[in-house]
Amino acid sequence: MPLIDGKLRVPIWYPGESFKLCFRIYEIVCIWMTIATILSTDLLIAGLIHMMSAQMQILNYNLRNITERNSDHDLVVQEKKVQDNLRRCIRHHIAISRLISKLEEIFSFGLFLQILGSIAAICSGGVYIVTVHKIVSLSPSSFLSLVTSITVISLQIAMYFWAGQGLITESDQIRDSCYMSEWYTCNVSTKKIFFIVMERSKKEISFKAGNFFVFSYATFVMVIFICYGKIEEGDFF
């Protein structure tokens, strides 16, 4: 924007007009460095959630193929191998759940504040565009700046909800993965272990922000409805 409208977003003293272009470029570089730092933090958290989704995907794959048997072994050895693999899957599921809990302890409260701040920024920016535009005409650069800010903030929070929904989706597929295996070929003791895995999977694994709301598509739709509903209300001001 400093290159488009010629105004410095942060007032800086410079010795003469010949240096004005240099300071415009300097502000742009500083702003983009700040953006890159914030974006790297967002990508780190979203990447950790995606990593947990990948672990859940591996778990589902192992459960679907857990009853594959080796014809060179007798039935007792094959059944014991299936049971050992099931116990390993249970430990894997517990480890994923514990790591998600640890990530929530570290990032949950900060993400909660960030989501609240993003909602406030989207609402205030949208209402400002609607109300101020009726009173005075916004310059193209100011209008573009506000629209860009609202869009980027929406995409920023959408990234978290997208990552969280992937985790929920993979978590919900654990029961289906157990059912898709050839569990009916196993003996009673192995079927009981399958039942334990399916019962444990009833507790959905998800990522929560401040123990207030879950990162999912449903929550994202609710956030967008709150934000852009406020913008539409601004038409009546």
QUIUR-V693665 format. One record per helix or strand of 3 or more residues. SS is the DSSP state (@ for helix, = for strand). FROM is the first residue (numbers start at 0). LEN is the number of residues. Records with the same first field share a line. If there is no record, write none. Layout:
# QUIUR-V693665
SS=FROM-LEN  FROM-LEN
This chain:
# QUIUR-V693665
@=1-4  16-48  74-61  139-33  173-7  182-3  187-13  216-20
